[in-house]
Amino acid sequence: MDTSDQLPMLTPADIERPSPARIYDYWLGGSNNFAADREVAERAAAAMPTLKAAIWANRAFLRRAVKALVTEYGVTQFLDLGSGVPTVGNVHEIAQGADPSCRVLYVDIDPVAVAHGHSLLEGNAQASVIHADLRHPETVLEHPRTAELIDFSKPVAVLMIAVLHFIPDEEQPGQIVQAYREVLSPGSFLALSHAAPDLEHPTEQAGMIDDYQRSTRVRFIHRTPEQLRAWLGDFAVQPPGIVQVNQWRPEAENDQHILRTYGLLARKES
Ligand SMILES: C[S@@+](CC[C@H](N)C(=O)[O-])C[C@H]1O[C@@H](n2cnc3c(N)ncnc32)[C@H](O)[C@@H]1O
């Protein structure tokens, strides 16, 4: 695995092949995406009318979870796996806004996401980004930047927000999550969010995912809240449990829209 200092150059083929990071950036209203990304994004949004609302609600869940981790649970270290193209309300902005001593390490497999992360984080000694594949926990955990920023003898929040649905069962997502859980000390957290099956519109959802997978050549697997719970081992799920992201400690009025993306915060007790 290459490091963030040796990012691969993008080839025309990379630009023509839509990427999950850049498609997501487009859905969030960002400008770090290419025509091929936008075409897939538009087709998916047309097929699933609640998709964009789910993406925005997911991003808002991330912000509320990070804020709660700092202000309610006193966590000051964050390992954000599958962090995405930087956008409004990034983890370091929320965390350091609440407590300037917070340290954040971003990890992404997408070179565009990592390159933009580098420019955004220039001059921030307490936040960094590495180019790595979360499916290889040792690569992430043994990376020199990880050792510089994160002290695993103290509580750490590992964020896996809207990323594990890219890992099919045969790649053992449960074992991957376990590998990160095992290095954490008591008082640490996992924050997860994940797309769920749409039981009311299964045909539309299947068609959209088929197009997305063929275009990006990346797998996308919907999972139920019960399947997420199975990855948590003895971590204690914090209130309000595994719920739709828009219903996880909403700041304003409770939003009852059915968005089929679930989120949770779970704590390592001992
Ligand atoms: C849908 S975006 C989510 C971004 C952010 N976590 C959020 O929820 O706003 C998923 C991100 O995960 C990254 N990703 C997918 N598979 C990955 C892997 N195996 N290792 C690291 N990053 C990965 C993608 O490149 C993309 O940037």
Ligand as a Chemical Component Dictionary entry (heavy atoms), coordinates in Angstrom:
data_LIG
# 
_chem_comp.id                   LIG 
_chem_comp.type                 NON-POLYMER 
_chem_comp.pdbx_formal_charge   0 
_chem_comp.three_letter_code    LIG 
# 
loop_
_chem_comp_atom.comp_id 
_chem_comp_atom.atom_id 
_chem_comp_atom.alt_atom_id 
_chem_comp_atom.type_symbol 
_chem_comp_atom.charge 
_chem_comp_atom.model_Cartn_x 
_chem_comp_atom.model_Cartn_y 
_chem_comp_atom.model_Cartn_z 
_chem_comp_atom.pdbx_ordinal 
LIG C1  C1  C 0  -20.064 7.285  0.853  1  
LIG S1  S1  S 1  -18.490 7.938  1.215  2  
LIG C2  C2  C 0  -18.683 8.356  2.926  3  
LIG C3  C3  C 0  -17.792 9.494  3.374  4  
LIG C4  C4  C 0  -17.954 9.874  4.852  5  
LIG N1  N1  N 0  -17.568 8.779  5.714  6  
LIG C5  C5  C 0  -19.372 10.281 5.163  7  
LIG O1  O1  O 0  -20.147 9.443  5.646  8  
LIG O2  O2  O -1 -19.736 11.434 4.917  9  
LIG C6  C6  C 0  -17.516 6.439  1.344  10 
LIG C7  C7  C 0  -16.022 6.682  1.311  11 
LIG O3  O3  O 0  -15.374 5.453  1.661  12 
LIG C8  C8  C 0  -14.238 5.307  0.838  13 
LIG N2  N2  N 0  -13.894 3.876  0.801  14 
LIG C9  C9  C 0  -14.568 2.869  0.191  15 
LIG N3  N3  N 0  -13.940 1.695  0.395  16 
LIG C10 C10 C 0  -12.846 1.968  1.164  17 
LIG C11 C11 C 0  -11.795 1.172  1.694  18 
LIG N4  N4  N 0  -11.757 -0.147 1.478  19 
LIG N5  N5  N 0  -10.830 1.770  2.427  20 
LIG C12 C12 C 0  -10.869 3.124  2.644  21 
LIG N6  N6  N 0  -11.828 3.927  2.146  22 
LIG C13 C13 C 0  -12.816 3.359  1.419  23 
LIG C14 C14 C 0  -14.662 5.884  -0.502 24 
LIG O4  O4  O 0  -13.554 6.243  -1.291 25 
LIG C15 C15 C 0  -15.486 7.072  -0.061 26 
LIG O5  O5  O 0  -14.697 8.228  0.067  27 
# 
loop_
_chem_comp_bond.comp_id 
_chem_comp_bond.atom_id_1 
_chem_comp_bond.atom_id_2 
_chem_comp_bond.value_order 
_chem_comp_bond.pdbx_ordinal 
LIG C1  S1  SING 1  
LIG S1  C2  SING 2  
LIG S1  C6  SING 3  
LIG C2  C3  SING 4  
LIG C3  C4  SING 5  
LIG C4  N1  SING 6  
LIG C4  C5  SING 7  
LIG C5  O1  DOUB 8  
LIG C5  O2  SING 9  
LIG C6  C7  SING 10 
LIG C7  O3  SING 11 
LIG C7  C15 SING 12 
LIG O3  C8  SING 13 
LIG C8  N2  SING 14 
LIG C8  C14 SING 15 
LIG N2  C9  SING 16 
LIG N2  C13 SING 17 
LIG C9  N3  DOUB 18 
LIG N3  C10 SING 19 
LIG C10 C11 SING 20 
LIG C10 C13 DOUB 21 
LIG C11 N4  SING 22 
LIG C11 N5  DOUB 23 
LIG N5  C12 SING 24 
LIG C12 N6  DOUB 25 
LIG N6  C13 SING 26 
LIG C14 O4  SING 27 
LIG C14 C15 SING 28 
LIG C15 O5  SING 29 
# 
